[in-house]
Amino acid sequence: MHAQIVALGEPMLEFNATREGSLSEVDRFAVGYGGDTSNFAVAASRLGGRVAYLTALGADAFGDRFMDLWAGEGIDTRHVRRDPEASTGIYFISRKAGQHYFTYYRKGSAASRLSPADLPAAVLENARLLHVSGISQAISEQACDTVFAAIAIARAAGVKISYDPNLRLKLWPIERARAVIHETVRLADLVLPSYEDAVALCGLEAPEAIAAHYLDMGPGVVVLKLGGEGALLATRGAGGDRRLSRFPAFPVASVDMTGAGDTFDGAFVVAWLSGMALDEAVRFANAAGALTTTGLGAVTPIPRRPAVERLLAQADQGRGEEVRP
């Protein structure tokens, strides 16, 4: 059976400090799993999607851990490359005074060495949706070419494109990031930027103006993630007019925001492909993203569908309110 959803990108093993302090002050870490598109794949699979992941790992123990993770999550890894000449990326998370600090060791990672020739065209052509991110494009020029090649294969086969800009300015300069990301937005059907990334990329500050700006670039659906303020959905009506609706966040006891946006993306895509109304898909994604913040790490707290449905059933709020563009 073909995967319904295909994700492409870079996984990274996570070392999350178990107490507050800088990296020079802490000595214990919880080992977990990160990488935005890997987080997305796990979320989509846990919430009911049939998912395949395209990436490369080092021929190392860290790569073995990812293969075990994805196998346990039911993710198709038949086309994951193992590179004997490169390592699997890792990163550390520390927390101090309420702030998160990320330290990455990813230069020359196996995933950054992926090339268009590594893409399994049949997997892409037989999917319903391809999900990619700006991080996948930023880790190397070769990886960026690979993302665009995957998009071209998918689009030619009528496969939908989902895109999270996920801006990381430590990986590339803003001018190149803006050019590459905005070109990708024009090729996408669904765009899922965070508010902070969108402000840096387009220079606008009003959420409604940002959502309208990205909608006018060509995608059919834009969901602007507003963190603790929820999300803003932008679509076009039958007459071509913009429709913007705000959805408040679900109040939960948050302890760690890592990966919440990736879970939101995975949840929204699963709901959207299942035929759920867009408003309900945003609520579903809001609930899934909120639950992810109630535990440490990017993957361990990603909820399964029954937990999301319980939160939705318990909540009195979360319905969309239409706003002016």
MARSEPA-137619 format. One record per residue: x, y, z of N, C-alpha, C in turn; residue number from 1. Coordinates in steps of 0.1 Angstrom, whole numbers, padded with zeros to 4 digits, always signed. Each point is the difference from the previous one (the first is absolute). Layout:
BEGIN
     n_u     n_v     n_w    ca_u    ca_v    ca_w     c_u     c_v     c_w     i
       X       Y       Z       X       Y       Z       X       Y       Z   NUM
...
This chain:
BEGIN
     n_u     n_v     n_w    ca_u    ca_v    ca_w     c_u     c_v     c_w     i
   +0008   -0012   +0000   -0008   +0012   +0000   +0009   +0013   +0000     1
   -0003   +0009   -0009   +0008   +0012   -0001   -0003   +0009   +0012     2
   +0011   +0008   +0004   -0002   +0010   +0010   -0009   +0011   -0005     3
   -0008   +0005   +0009   -0009   +0011   -0003   +0008   +0013   +0001     4
   +0009   +0001   +0009   +0007   +0012   +0003   +0015   -0003   +0000     5
   +0008   +0008   -0008   +0014   -0002   +0000   +0007   +0012   +0005     6
   +0009   -0001   +0010   +0008   +0011   +0005   +0014   -0002   -0004     7
   +0007   +0011   -0002   +0014   +0001   -0005   +0008   +0010   +0009     8
   +0011   -0005   +0005   +0008   +0010   +0008   +0010   -0007   +0009     9
   +0004   +0007   +0011   +0011   -0004   +0008   -0004   -0003   +0014    10
   +0002   -0013   +0005   -0002   -0003   +0014   +0012   +0003   +0008    11
   -0002   +0003   +0013   +0012   +0003   +0009   -0003   -0006   +0014    12
   +0010   -0007   +0005   -0002   -0006   +0013   +0001   +0012   +0011    13
   -0009   -0001   +0009   -0002   +0012   +0010   +0006   -0004   +0014    14
   +0007   +0009   +0006   +0004   -0001   +0014   -0005   +0012   +0007    15
   -0011   -0003   +0008   -0007   +0010   +0007   +0003   +0001   +0015    16
   +0006   +0011   +0004   +0004   +0001   +0014   -0012   -0002   +0010    17
   +0002   -0008   +0010   -0011   -0004   +0009   -0002   +0011   +0011    18
   +0009   +0010   +0001   -0002   +0011   +0010   +0004   +0013   -0007    19
   -0004   +0011   +0006   +0004   +0013   -0005   +0015   +0002   +0001    20
   +0006   +0008   -0009   +0014   +0004   +0001   +0006   +0000   -0014    21
   +0011   +0006   -0002   +0007   +0000   -0013   +0007   -0013   -0002    22
   +0005   -0003   -0012   +0006   -0012   -0003   +0012   -0003   +0009    23
   +0007   +0011   +0004   +0011   -0002   +0009   -0004   -0003   +0014    24
   -0013   +0001   +0003   -0004   -0002   +0014   -0008   -0013   +0002    25
   -0006   -0006   -0010   -0008   -0012   +0001   +0009   -0012   -0004    26
   -0004   -0011   +0006   +0008   -0013   -0002   -0009   -0012   -0003    27
   -0013   +0002   -0001   -0009   -0011   -0004   -0010   +0005   -0011    28
   -0001   -0009   -0009   -0009   +0003   -0012   -0009   -0012   -0003    29
   -0012   +0003   -0004   -0010   -0010   -0005   +0003   -0001   -0015    30
   +0002   -0013   -0004   +0002   -0002   -0014   -0013   -0001   -0008    31
   -0002   +0008   -0010   -0012   +0000   -0008   +0003   +0001   -0015    32
   -0010   +0004   -0007   +0000   +0000   -0014   -0005   +0014   -0005    33
   +0007   +0006   -0010   -0004   +0012   -0006   +0002   +0001   -0015    34
   +0000   +0012   -0005   +0000   +0002   -0014   -0015   +0002   -0004    35
   -0002   +0012   -0006   -0014   +0004   -0002   -0008   -0010   -0008    36
   +0005   -0005   -0011   -0008   -0008   -0009   -0001   -0014   +0006    37
   +0009   -0005   +0008   -0001   -0012   +0007   -0011   +0001   +0011    38
   +0000   +0011   +0007   -0011   +0003   +0010   -0013   +0000   -0007    39
   -0001   +0006   -0012   -0012   +0001   -0008   -0005   -0015   -0003    40
   +0010   -0008   -0005   -0004   -0013   -0004   -0005   -0008   +0012    41
   +0006   +0001   +0011   -0005   -0008   +0012   -0014   +0005   +0004    42
   -0002   +0013   +0000   -0013   +0006   +0004   -0011   -0005   -0010    43
   +0003   +0001   -0013   -0009   -0004   -0010   -0004   -0015   +0001    44
   +0010   -0008   +0003   -0002   -0015   +0002   -0008   -0003   +0012    45
   +0003   +0007   +0011   -0007   -0003   +0013   -0015   +0004   -0001    46
   -0002   +0010   -0009   -0014   +0005   -0001   -0008   -0006   -0011    47
   +0006   -0011   -0006   -0008   -0007   -0010   +0004   +0000   -0014    48
   +0011   +0007   -0004   +0005   +0001   -0013   +0009   -0012   -0004    49
   +0000   -0004   -0013   +0010   -0010   -0005   +0012   +0008   -0005    50
   +0011   -0001   +0006   +0011   +0009   -0002   +0013   -0007   -0005    51
   +0007   +0006   -0009   +0013   -0005   -0004   +0010   +0012   +0003    52
   +0012   -0003   +0003   +0010   +0010   +0003   +0012   -0002   -0009    53
   +0004   +0011   -0007   +0012   +0000   -0009   +0011   +0008   +0007    54
   +0011   -0006   +0002   +0011   +0007   +0007   +0013   -0009   -0002    55
   +0011   +0005   +0006   +0012   -0008   +0001   +0005   +0000   +0014    56
   +0005   -0011   +0005   +0005   -0001   +0014   +0015   -0004   -0001    57
   +0008   +0003   +0010   +0013   -0006   +0001   -0001   -0015   +0002    58
   +0010   -0008   -0003   +0001   -0014   +0003   +0005   -0001   +0014    59
   -0008   +0006   +0010   +0005   +0001   +0014   -0011   -0004   +0009    60
   +0003   +0000   +0013   -0010   -0004   +0010   -0012   +0010   +0001    61
   +0003   +0013   -0002   -0010   +0010   +0000   -0010   -0003   -0011    62
   +0005   -0003   -0012   -0009   -0004   -0011   -0008   -0012   +0003    63
   +0006   -0010   +0007   -0007   -0012   +0003   -0012   +0003   +0009    64
   +0002   +0010   +0009   -0011   +0004   +0009   -0012   +0005   -0007    65
   +0004   +0008   -0010   -0011   +0006   -0008   -0008   -0011   -0008    66
   +0007   -0009   -0006   -0006   -0011   -0007   -0010   -0008   +0009    67
   +0005   -0002   +0013   -0009   -0007   +0010   -0012   +0009   +0003    68
   +0002   +0013   +0002   -0011   +0009   +0003   -0011   -0001   -0011    69
   +0005   +0002   -0013   -0010   +0000   -0011   -0007   -0013   -0002    70
   +0007   -0011   +0002   -0006   -0013   -0001   -0011   -0002   +0010    71
   +0003   +0005   +0013   -0010   -0001   +0010   -0012   +0009   -0002    72
   +0002   +0010   -0008   -0011   +0010   -0003   -0008   -0004   -0013    73
   +0005   -0011   -0006   -0007   -0004   -0012   +0003   +0008   -0012    74
   +0011   +0007   +0000   +0004   +0009   -0012   +0009   -0009   -0010    75
   -0003   +0002   -0012   +0006   -0007   -0011   +0015   +0006   -0002    76
   +0010   -0008   +0003   +0014   +0004   -0001   +0007   -0007   -0011    77
   -0007   -0006   -0009   +0007   -0008   -0010   +0010   +0008   -0009    78
   -0002   +0013   -0001   +0008   +0008   -0008   +0009   +0010   +0008    79
   +0002   -0004   +0012   +0010   +0008   +0008   +0014   -0005   -0003    80
   +0009   +0009   -0004   +0014   -0003   -0003   +0008   -0001   +0012    81
   +0010   -0009   +0001   +0010   +0000   +0011   +0013   +0003   -0006    82
   +0006   +0011   +0004   +0012   +0005   -0006   +0012   -0003   +0009    83
   +0009   -0009   -0005   +0012   -0004   +0009   +0010   +0011   +0001    84
   -0001   +0011   -0008   +0010   +0010   +0001   -0005   +0013   +0007    85
   -0012   +0000   +0006   -0005   +0012   +0007   -0007   -0005   +0012    86
   -0002   +0010   +0009   -0007   -0004   +0013   -0014   +0005   +0000    87
   -0008   -0005   +0010   -0013   +0005   +0003   +0001   +0012   +0009    88
   -0007   +0011   -0004   +0001   +0012   +0008   -0006   -0001   +0014    89
   +0006   +0008   +0009   -0005   +0000   +0014   -0001   +0015   +0004    90
   -0008   +0002   +0011   -0001   +0013   +0006   -0003   -0001   +0015    91
   +0003   +0011   +0007   -0002   +0000   +0015   -0010   +0012   +0002    92
   -0009   -0003   +0010   -0009   +0011   +0005   +0003   +0003   +0015    93
   +0002   +0012   +0003   +0001   +0005   +0013   -0010   +0011   +0003    94
   -0003   +0001   +0013   -0011   +0010   +0003   +0005   +0009   +0012    95
   -0001   +0013   -0001   +0004   +0009   +0010   -0009   +0012   +0000    96
   -0005   +0004   +0012   -0008   +0012   +0001   -0012   +0000   -0009    97
   -0006   -0012   -0002   -0012   -0001   -0009   +0003   -0001   -0015    98
   +0013   +0001   -0003   +0004   +0000   -0014   +0006   -0014   -0004    99
   -0003   -0004   -0013   +0006   -0012   -0005   +0013   +0003   -0008   100
   +0010   -0008   +0001   +0012   +0003   -0008   +0004   -0013   -0007   101
   +0002   +0001   -0013   +0003   -0012   -0009   +0015   +0001   -0005   102
   +0007   -0011   +0002   +0013   -0001   -0005   +0001   -0012   -0010   103
   +0004   +0002   -0013   -0001   -0010   -0010   +0013   -0005   -0005   104
   +0001   -0013   -0003   +0012   -0006   -0006   -0006   -0007   -0012   105
   +0000   +0007   -0011   -0007   -0006   -0012   +0008   +0003   -0013   106
   +0010   +0008   +0000   +0007   +0003   -0012   +0005   -0013   -0007   107
   -0003   -0002   -0013   +0005   -0011   -0007   -0008   -0013   +0004   108
   -0012   +0002   +0006   -0008   -0012   +0004   -0004   -0008   -0013   109
   -0003   -0013   +0003   -0004   -0008   -0011   -0012   +0006   -0008   110
   -0009   +0005   +0007   -0012   +0006   -0007   +0004   +0012   -0009   111
   +0010   +0007   +0004   +0005   +0012   -0008   +0006   -0004   -0013   112
   +0003   -0013   -0001   +0007   -0006   -0012   -0010   -0006   -0010   113
   -0013   +0000   +0004   -0010   -0005   -0010   +0000   +0007   -0013   114
   -0002   -0007   -0011   +0000   +0006   -0013   -0013   -0003   -0008   115
   -0003   +0007   -0010   -0012   -0004   -0008   +0000   -0014   -0005   116
   +0012   -0005   -0002   +0001   -0014   -0005   -0004   -0010   +0010   117
   -0001   +0004   +0013   -0004   -0009   +0010   -0015   -0002   +0002   118
   -0007   +0009   -0007   -0015   +0000   +0002   -0007   -0012   -0007   119
   -0008   -0007   +0007   -0008   -0011   -0006   -0013   +0006   -0006   120
   +0000   +0002   -0013   -0010   +0007   -0007   -0014   -0006   +0002   121
   +0000   -0014   +0000   -0013   -0006   +0001   -0007   +0002   +0014   122
   +0008   +0001   +0010   -0005   +0003   +0014   -0007   +0014   +0000   123
   +0007   +0010   -0006   -0006   +0013   -0001   -0012   +0001   -0009   124
   +0000   -0007   -0011   -0011   +0001   -0010   -0012   -0007   +0005   125
   +0001   -0010   +0009   -0011   -0007   +0005   -0006   +0005   +0013   126
   +0006   +0011   +0006   -0005   +0006   +0012   -0011   +0009   -0003   127
   -0007   +0004   +0011   -0010   +0011   -0002   +0006   +0014   +0004   128
   +0011   -0001   +0008   +0006   +0013   +0005   +0014   -0002   +0003   129
   +0009   +0010   -0004   +0014   +0001   +0004   +0002   +0011   +0009   130
   +0006   -0002   +0011   +0003   +0010   +0010   +0015   +0003   +0001   131
   +0004   +0013   -0002   +0014   +0004   +0001   +0000   +0013   +0009   132
   +0013   +0004   +0003   +0001   +0012   +0008   +0012   +0008   -0004   133
   +0001   +0012   +0005   +0011   +0009   -0002   +0013   -0005   +0005   134
   +0000   -0008   +0011   +0012   -0005   +0006   +0006   -0011   -0010   135
   -0009   -0007   -0006   +0005   -0010   -0010   +0008   +0006   -0011   136
   -0004   +0013   -0003   +0006   +0007   -0011   +0013   +0008   +0005   137
   +0000   +0002   +0013   +0011   +0009   +0005   +0013   -0008   +0004   138
   -0001   -0013   +0001   +0011   -0007   +0006   +0011   -0002   -0011   139
   -0003   +0001   -0012   +0011   +0000   -0011   -0007   +0004   -0013   140
   +0008   +0004   -0009   -0005   +0003   -0014   -0005   -0012   -0007   141
   +0007   -0011   +0003   -0004   -0013   -0006   -0014   -0005   +0005   142
   -0001   +0002   +0013   -0013   -0004   +0006   -0011   +0009   -0005   143
   +0003   +0013   -0002   -0010   +0009   -0005   -0004   -0004   -0014   144
   +0009   -0004   -0009   -0003   -0005   -0013   -0009   -0012   +0001   145
   +0003   -0008   +0010   -0008   -0013   +0001   -0014   +0003   +0004   146
   -0002   +0010   +0008   -0014   +0004   +0004   -0008   +0005   -0013   147
   +0007   +0009   -0007   -0007   +0005   -0012   -0002   -0012   -0011   148
   +0009   -0009   +0000   -0002   -0012   -0010   -0012   -0008   +0005   149
   -0001   -0002   +0013   -0011   -0008   +0005   -0014   +0007   -0002   150
   +0000   +0013   +0002   -0012   +0008   -0003   -0004   -0001   -0015   151
   +0010   +0000   -0009   -0003   +0000   -0014   -0006   -0014   -0004   152
   +0006   -0011   +0006   -0006   -0013   -0003   -0014   -0001   +0005   153
   -0002   +0004   +0013   -0013   -0001   +0006   -0011   +0009   -0008   154
   +0004   +0012   -0003   -0010   +0009   -0007   -0004   -0006   -0013   155
   +0010   -0005   -0007   -0003   -0006   -0014   -0010   -0012   +0001   156
   +0000   -0006   +0012   -0009   -0011   +0002   -0013   +0004   +0006   157
   -0002   +0013   +0003   -0012   +0005   +0006   -0001   -0002   +0015   158
   +0012   -0002   +0006   +0001   -0002   +0015   +0000   +0014   +0006   159
   -0007   +0002   +0011   +0000   +0012   +0008   +0013   +0003   +0007   160
   +0004   +0013   +0001   +0012   +0003   +0007   -0003   +0008   +0013   161
   +0005   -0005   +0011   -0001   +0007   +0013   +0014   +0005   +0004   162
   +0000   +0013   +0005   +0013   +0007   +0002   +0000   +0008   +0013   163
   +0010   -0003   +0008   +0002   +0008   +0012   +0013   +0008   -0002   164
   +0000   +0013   -0001   +0013   +0007   -0002   +0010   -0002   +0011   165
   -0004   -0002   +0012   +0009   -0003   +0011   +0014   +0007   -0001   166
   +0000   +0013   +0001   +0012   +0008   -0003   +0010   -0002   +0011   167
   +0013   -0003   -0004   +0011   -0002   +0009   +0011   +0009   -0005   168
   +0002   +0012   +0005   +0010   +0009   -0005   +0014   -0004   +0003   169
   +0002   -0009   +0009   +0014   -0005   +0002   +0004   -0009   -0011   170
   -0009   -0004   -0009   +0003   -0010   -0011   +0003   +0008   -0013   171
   -0007   +0011   -0002   +0002   +0008   -0012   -0004   +0014   +0002   172
   +0005   +0009   -0009   -0003   +0014   +0001   -0014   +0003   -0003   173
   -0006   +0011   +0005   -0014   +0003   -0002   -0003   +0002   -0014   174
   +0009   +0006   -0008   -0003   +0003   -0014   -0002   -0013   -0008   175
   +0009   -0010   +0002   -0002   -0013   -0007   -0012   -0007   +0005   176
   -0002   +0000   +0014   -0011   -0006   +0006   -0013   +0005   -0006   177
   -0001   +0013   -0001   -0012   +0007   -0005   -0003   -0005   -0014   178
   +0010   +0001   -0009   -0001   -0004   -0014   -0005   -0014   -0002   179
   +0007   -0009   +0007   -0003   -0015   -0001   -0014   -0003   +0006   180
   -0003   +0005   +0012   -0012   -0003   +0007   -0012   +0006   -0008   181
   +0001   +0012   -0005   -0011   +0006   -0007   -0003   -0007   -0014   182
   +0011   -0005   -0006   -0002   -0007   -0012   -0007   -0013   +0003   183
   +0003   -0006   +0011   -0006   -0013   +0004   -0015   +0002   +0003   184
   -0003   +0011   +0007   -0014   +0004   +0003   -0008   +0000   -0013   185
   +0006   +0006   -0010   -0008   +0001   -0013   -0003   -0014   -0006   186
   +0008   -0010   +0004   -0002   -0014   -0005   -0009   -0008   +0008   187
   -0003   +0005   +0012   -0007   -0008   +0010   -0016   +0001   -0001   188
   -0006   -0010   +0005   -0015   +0001   +0002   -0004   +0004   +0014   189
   +0008   -0004   +0009   -0002   +0003   +0015   +0013   +0006   +0006   190
   -0001   +0012   +0006   +0011   +0006   +0006   -0003   +0002   +0015   191
   +0010   -0003   +0009   -0002   -0001   +0014   +0011   +0008   +0007   192
   +0001   +0013   -0002   +0011   +0008   +0007   -0004   +0003   +0015   193
   +0011   +0002   +0008   -0002   +0005   +0013   -0001   +0016   -0001   194
   -0005   +0006   +0009   -0001   +0015   +0000   +0014   +0006   +0000   195
   +0009   -0005   +0009   +0013   +0006   +0000   +0008   -0001   -0013   196
   -0001   -0012   -0006   +0007   -0002   -0012   -0006   +0009   -0011   197
   -0013   +0001   -0001   -0007   +0008   -0010   +0004   +0015   +0001   198
   +0001   +0005   +0012   +0003   +0014   +0003   +0014   +0002   -0006   199
   +0010   -0009   +0003   +0013   +0002   -0005   +0001   -0001   -0015   200
   -0008   -0008   -0006   +0001   -0003   -0014   -0007   +0011   -0009   201
   -0012   +0005   +0005   -0007   +0009   -0009   -0001   +0014   +0006   202
   +0004   +0002   +0012   +0001   +0014   +0006   -0013   +0006   +0005   203
   -0011   -0008   -0001   -0013   +0004   +0005   -0001   -0005   +0014   204
   -0009   +0007   +0008   -0002   -0003   +0014   -0014   -0005   +0003   205
   -0010   +0006   -0007   -0014   -0004   +0003   -0003   -0014   -0005   206
   -0004   -0009   +0008   -0003   -0014   -0004   -0008   -0001   -0013   207
   -0011   +0008   +0000   -0009   +0000   -0012   +0007   +0004   -0012   208
   +0009   +0010   +0001   +0008   +0005   -0012   +0009   -0011   -0005   209
   +0007   -0007   +0010   +0009   -0010   -0003   -0007   -0012   -0008   210
   -0011   -0004   +0006   -0008   -0011   -0006   -0004   +0003   -0014   211
   -0005   +0012   -0002   -0005   +0005   -0013   +0012   +0000   -0010   212
   +0012   +0005   +0005   +0012   +0001   -0008   +0003   -0014   -0006   213
   +0001   -0010   +0009   +0004   -0013   -0005   -0011   -0007   -0008   214
   -0013   +0003   +0003   -0010   -0005   -0008   +0001   +0005   -0015   215
   +0003   +0013   -0001   +0001   +0006   -0013   +0012   -0005   -0008   216
   +0009   -0007   +0006   +0011   -0006   -0007   -0004   -0013   -0008   217
   -0012   -0005   +0003   -0005   -0012   -0008   -0005   -0012   +0007   218
   +0004   -0003   +0013   -0005   -0012   +0006   -0015   +0001   +0003   219
   -0007   -0011   +0000   -0014   +0000   +0002   -0004   +0002   +0015   220
   +0009   -0004   +0009   -0002   +0000   +0014   +0012   +0005   +0007   221
   -0001   +0010   +0009   +0010   +0005   +0008   -0004   -0001   +0015   222
   +0008   -0006   +0008   -0004   +0000   +0015   +0012   +0006   +0007   223
   -0002   +0012   +0006   +0010   +0007   +0007   +0000   -0004   +0015   224
   +0011   -0006   +0004   +0000   -0005   +0014   +0004   +0011   +0009   225
   -0008   +0003   +0011   +0001   +0011   +0008   +0004   -0004   +0015   226
   +0005   -0012   +0001   +0005   -0004   +0013   -0012   -0001   +0011   227
   +0003   +0007   +0011   -0010   +0001   +0010   -0013   +0007   -0004   228
   +0000   +0007   -0011   -0012   +0007   -0005   -0008   -0008   -0010   229
   +0004   -0012   -0002   -0007   -0009   -0009   +0005   +0000   -0014   230
   -0010   +0002   -0010   +0004   -0001   -0014   -0010   +0008   -0008   231
   +0005   +0004   -0012   -0008   +0008   -0009   -0001   -0008   -0014   232
   -0012   -0003   -0004   -0002   -0007   -0013   -0004   +0010   -0011   233
   +0007   -0001   -0011   -0003   +0008   -0012   -0003   -0008   -0012   234
   -0011   +0002   -0006   -0004   -0007   -0012   -0007   +0010   -0010   235
   -0003   -0005   -0012   -0008   +0008   -0009   -0014   -0005   -0002   236
   -0009   +0009   +0000   -0014   -0004   -0003   -0003   -0003   -0014   237
   -0012   -0004   -0004   -0003   -0003   -0013   +0002   +0011   -0010   238
   -0002   +0013   +0005   +0001   +0011   -0008   +0014   +0006   +0000   239
   +0010   -0007   +0006   +0014   +0004   +0000   +0003   +0009   +0012   240
   -0010   +0004   +0009   +0002   +0008   +0011   +0007   -0008   +0011   241
   +0009   +0007   +0008   +0007   -0007   +0011   -0010   -0002   +0012   242
   +0002   -0012   +0006   -0007   -0002   +0012   +0010   -0004   +0011   243
   +0000   +0008   +0011   +0009   -0001   +0011   -0007   -0003   +0013   244
   +0004   -0011   +0007   -0007   -0003   +0012   +0011   -0003   +0011   245
   -0002   +0005   +0012   +0009   -0002   +0011   -0006   -0011   +0009   246
   +0010   -0008   +0005   -0004   -0011   +0009   +0009   +0001   +0013   247
   -0006   +0002   +0011   +0008   +0001   +0013   +0007   -0013   +0003   248
   +0010   +0001   +0008   +0008   -0012   +0005   -0008   -0007   +0011   249
   +0003   -0013   +0002   -0006   -0007   +0011   +0009   +0001   +0012   250
   -0006   +0005   +0011   +0008   +0001   +0012   +0005   -0013   +0006   251
   +0013   -0002   +0002   +0005   -0012   +0006   +0012   +0004   +0008   252
   +0005   -0009   +0009   +0011   +0003   +0008   +0013   -0003   -0008   253
   +0005   +0010   -0007   +0011   -0001   -0009   +0013   -0001   +0008   254
   +0009   -0009   -0004   +0014   +0000   +0006   +0011   +0001   -0010   255
   -0003   -0003   -0013   +0010   +0000   -0010   -0006   +0001   -0014   256
   +0003   +0011   -0007   -0006   +0003   -0013   +0007   -0007   -0012   257
   +0010   -0008   +0003   +0008   -0006   -0011   -0009   -0009   -0008   258
   +0000   +0002   -0013   -0007   -0008   -0010   -0015   +0002   -0001   259
   -0005   +0010   +0008   -0015   +0002   +0000   -0004   +0004   -0014   260
   +0007   +0008   -0007   -0004   +0004   -0014   +0001   -0011   -0010   261
   +0009   -0010   +0002   +0001   -0011   -0008   -0012   -0010   +0002   262
   -0004   -0001   +0012   -0012   -0008   +0003   -0012   +0006   -0006   263
   -0001   +0014   +0002   -0011   +0007   -0007   -0001   -0003   -0014   264
   +0012   +0000   -0007   +0000   -0002   -0015   -0005   -0015   -0003   265
   +0005   -0009   +0008   -0004   -0014   -0003   -0015   -0003   +0003   266
   -0005   +0006   +0010   -0014   -0001   +0004   -0009   +0006   -0011   267
   +0004   +0012   -0004   -0008   +0007   -0010   -0001   -0008   -0013   268
   +0012   -0005   -0004   +0000   -0007   -0013   -0008   -0012   +0001   269
   +0001   -0008   +0011   -0008   -0012   +0001   -0015   +0003   +0000   270
   -0004   +0011   +0007   -0014   +0004   +0000   -0005   +0005   -0014   271
   +0009   +0007   -0006   -0004   +0006   -0014   -0002   -0011   -0010   272
   +0010   -0010   +0000   -0001   -0010   -0010   -0012   -0010   +0003   273
   -0004   +0000   +0013   -0012   -0009   +0003   -0013   +0006   -0004   274
   +0000   +0012   -0005   -0012   +0007   -0004   -0007   +0009   +0010   275
   +0007   +0001   +0012   -0005   +0009   +0010   -0001   +0014   -0005   276
   -0010   +0007   +0004   -0002   +0015   -0003   +0013   +0007   +0005   277
   +0004   +0010   -0008   +0012   +0008   +0004   -0001   +0005   +0014   278
   -0011   +0006   +0004   -0001   +0005   +0013   +0002   -0010   +0011   279
   -0006   -0012   -0002   +0002   -0011   +0009   +0014   -0005   +0000   280
   +0007   +0000   -0012   +0014   -0004   -0001   +0009   +0009   +0008   281
   -0003   +0013   +0000   +0008   +0009   +0008   -0002   -0003   +0015   282
   -0012   -0002   +0004   -0003   -0003   +0014   +0007   -0013   +0004   283
   +0000   -0010   -0008   +0006   -0013   +0002   +0015   +0002   +0002   284
   +0006   +0008   -0009   +0014   +0003   +0000   +0004   +0008   +0013   285
   -0008   +0010   +0003   +0002   +0008   +0012   +0001   -0009   +0013   286
   -0010   -0009   +0000   -0001   -0009   +0012   +0013   -0009   +0001   287
   +0004   -0006   -0012   +0011   -0009   +0000   +0013   +0008   +0004   288
   +0002   +0012   -0006   +0011   +0008   +0003   +0001   +0003   +0015   289
   -0012   +0004   +0006   +0000   +0003   +0014   +0004   -0012   +0009   290
   -0005   -0011   -0003   +0003   -0012   +0008   +0015   -0003   -0001   291
   +0007   +0003   -0011   +0014   -0003   -0002   +0008   +0008   +0010   292
   -0005   +0011   +0004   +0008   +0009   +0009   -0001   -0004   +0015   293
   -0007   -0011   +0003   -0002   -0004   +0014   +0010   -0010   +0005   294
   +0010   -0003   -0009   +0011   -0009   +0004   +0013   +0005   -0006   295
   +0011   -0006   +0004   +0013   +0004   -0004   +0004   -0007   -0013   296
   +0007   +0008   -0009   +0005   -0006   -0012   -0010   +0002   -0012   297
   +0005   -0003   -0012   -0008   +0002   -0012   -0009   -0011   -0003   298
   +0003   -0013   +0003   -0007   -0011   -0005   -0008   -0007   +0011   299
   +0006   -0002   +0012   -0007   -0008   +0010   -0014   +0005   +0003   300
   -0002   +0014   +0001   -0014   +0004   +0004   -0010   +0002   -0012   301
   +0005   -0004   -0012   -0010   +0001   -0011   -0012   -0009   +0002   302
   -0012   +0006   +0000   -0011   -0008   +0004   -0005   -0010   -0011   303
   -0008   -0009   +0004   -0007   -0009   -0009   -0014   +0005   -0001   304
   -0007   -0005   -0010   -0013   +0006   -0004   -0010   +0000   +0012   305
   -0002   -0010   +0008   -0010   +0000   +0011   +0003   +0012   +0010   306
   +0012   +0003   +0002   +0003   +0011   +0009   -0004   +0014   -0006   307
   +0002   +0001   -0013   -0004   +0013   -0006   -0015   +0001   +0000   308
   -0007   -0011   -0003   -0014   +0000   -0001   -0006   +0003   +0014   309
   +0006   -0005   +0011   -0005   +0003   +0013   +0002   +0015   +0003   310
   +0011   +0006   -0003   +0002   +0014   +0002   -0011   +0008   -0008   311
   -0002   -0004   -0012   -0010   +0007   -0008   -0014   -0001   +0006   312
   -0003   -0012   +0005   -0013   -0002   +0006   -0002   +0008   +0013   313
   +0011   +0002   +0008   -0001   +0006   +0013   +0000   +0016   -0002   314
   +0005   +0005   -0011   +0002   +0014   -0001   -0013   +0007   -0005   315
   -0003   +0011   +0007   -0011   +0008   -0004   +0004   +0011   -0010   316
   +0013   +0003   -0001   +0004   +0010   -0009   +0007   -0006   -0012   317
   +0006   +0008   -0009   +0008   -0006   -0011   -0007   +0002   -0013   318
   -0013   +0005   +0000   -0006   +0002   -0013   +0005   +0012   -0007   319
   +0001   +0000   -0013   +0006   +0011   -0007   -0009   +0012   -0001   320
   +0006   +0012   +0000   -0007   +0012   -0001   +0005   +0007   -0013   321
   -0009   +0003   -0009   +0005   +0006   -0013   +0004   +0014   +0003   322
   +0011   +0004   -0007   +0006   +0014   +0002   +0002   +0006   -0014   323
   +0002   +0013   -0001   +0002   +0006   -0012   +0014   -0001   -0005   324
   +0002   -0002   -0013   +0014   -0001   -0006   +0007   +0013   +0003   325
